[in-house]
């Protein structure tokens, strides 16, 4: 990080913490230069960054002032999906999107890729290089079926942060959260079974359910407090539901953290109806609050919560290291791992183990929590600035996703196609529903560093949205063009 | 490799090639020492190795002679499994066996682990270390869904050796053959479907079918020429079979290579009955014959052969790099990969790509073909020497597995339990059947270097077998003990 970026971050933090209030005058360039032992031009650059982020405003001949707090756009209301089991489609759209991620010229605003450019990841690839040179027999041979014991021990320690007390033998390493969730579903469900999901729900999970021939019932979900327990209860009374997939911490795509009371309530409901909770904690470590929020798994007493998580979002996707705490389904899930997937890559497991053991993991996650918080604020600010009026935006409690709801008439699937020509990829909300809801919504990946390039992308997205709204308002223009 | 080992290998090769005939006198120690420019003691050590391998015999005051050729034990007859679909069990035994593989004190005669101690693998981990240092964005991010393009290009080139003409877009990278086969089955079958297999069949495949709720019908298979096409045809006429899983090249566990005419016949049969052939080629590159045998896939004209392979046996299990050529099921299989498994580890794919591209792969495989041939001969020689009379032993055309059939009354499941106490693990034949056949058979991994330690293990196995036979012959002794 350059000096001016460092200084800009520091000042932005102070503004957030309220040390400099809205409308208040900021220190002069000269005094900051003295305070931090940096050049005048460094301070000027830092102030320019903050200005471009609209955190401060210059006033001619008076210096810089903290910008007045703008009204936050409202949060989207509780979702209202179709209340019956449906089959999942949308694979073509997901596939197109995935293919775009590997075109270097495309900006993947649609993706779930975390920021892997931070220097706090350096020890990770140093470890990978080291194991490649010094652990030959381990990296060339077969891994243990449950995964590296040393890694499972480290993960058991990490899970204490979320309140879960497990030991290494209770864990099964997988090649990411997706494969963990797929093993969990394979261990519990048969094709034709019904599983409940939050609505909207991550499209990867939806496609997994489709792949396994499982039907979903989408449950109304509040962008602030999570799945409606009342609606889930109604569904459980009406349909033979096998389990419910929840992302209670830093939900994807909505960003909420379920309050503890609601986590316990949903667990009690699961116990009453004897269903399984598939808990996806993949973003849980990226919660802004500290200590991190508890998992539903931490209150589980009869092994009905299957917790799936990974280092994919918190460290790096390329590790392909995830884990499952399968509770009472341990043996069944281990068999499924052997049968369907086999063992994992030892090299990345060894590197991840060292990364956690030596304390690099906690340092990195601490840093990413702050970075993603800043990013989300910046992207929210841009959405407010560039997007049309009448939008709703989530206020995520962690992770790096924003969910934007546009006026009913905007069709994000069409907008996404137009943006493809500009080499911008967005994830239309319809991917997050099996019943074709959320065509007027879009999920935005805020892990992309909030620089000029990405500000420009957000501006273009905003323009496309405005055009879409005008076209709908005057459909004649559309058919002429 | 030390000098005397090198010399011993050279002489063993000459004996095999018939340059020195059985019963013929070998050159004197002195003349060999001069010919090869090595010390007298080096030649003496080399001769001692060959003597211990029973390739040569010393005659007092006359020197060394090539040992007379011993009668080969007969090959087992065609298998005769139950001719109806059955469900698969045996998971407990497989799990116990897998757990033993990670106890360093246990000799895994049961495993499918290749020899990864050869120096020709050195460039592989050098590449892995290099990519960890120089390809950060690639190794930390998400891989392409179909797998690294550069790797797929290299694999398309390799597949030409087996007669298959594909391009990179026709291939999907998986994390090994097992996950490739599982995706193939998920793409084609539903739970309750019936799939035909060779009998005996690899226990990993059997457990995969069990995991997916697929029933198997075991087809009689000849240890020399492979699956009985007549029996398969009868089964196809009688049952609604979806496909057949075949390991036509260097079969596991029987070691045969199906003659080309039979490969084409089974493909024609599949076409007539409109079924899928799942072809497992994981040992195909380790065939002794050169050029390597053709795949059934190479004759496929309508995309009904799904070829699965990997670097697991030919290079190293720890890479977790396999591939599928899914033919007409490409799109379905790619969806299944996204849904059930997700993307693969980029680092090991990059290392494997460089390993193939720079020619290290072909060098390594050439070397391993010879080593495994030597090993199989040595293990066969030990089986003849130490095992009871009346055994049948396969004569594998490649790979590193021996299949030994003992007299009907020997129960290898019991013998395996007894051997556990001696820290020796063997794979009883019953694991290779869904209907409880082959309890009197055992599969032996000849990839374990044929040294004194492993000779000793084979000797102990032989003793246990002899005891088992005597116990059956005189059951009173057993009940008294």
Interface residues (C-beta under 8 A of the other chain):
Chain A: X91 X94 X95 X98 X99 X101 X102 X111 X113 X116 X121 X124 X125 X126 X128 X129 X132 X133 X136 X137 X138 X139 X140 X141 X142 X143 X144 X145 X175 X176 X178 X179 X182 X186 X190 X191 X204 X207 X208 X210 X211 X212 X213 X316 X317 X318 X319 X320 X334 X335 X336 X338 X339 X340 X341 X342 X343 X344 X345 X346 X347 X348
Chain B: X91 X94 X95 X98 X99 X101 X102 X111 X113 X116 X121 X124 X125 X126 X128 X129 X132 X133 X136 X137 X138 X139 X140 X141 X142 X143 X144 X145 X175 X176 X178 X179 X182 X186 X190 X191 X204 X207 X208 X210 X211 X212 X213 X316 X317 X318 X319 X320 X334 X335 X336 X338 X339 X340 X341 X342 X343 X344 X345 X346 X347 X348
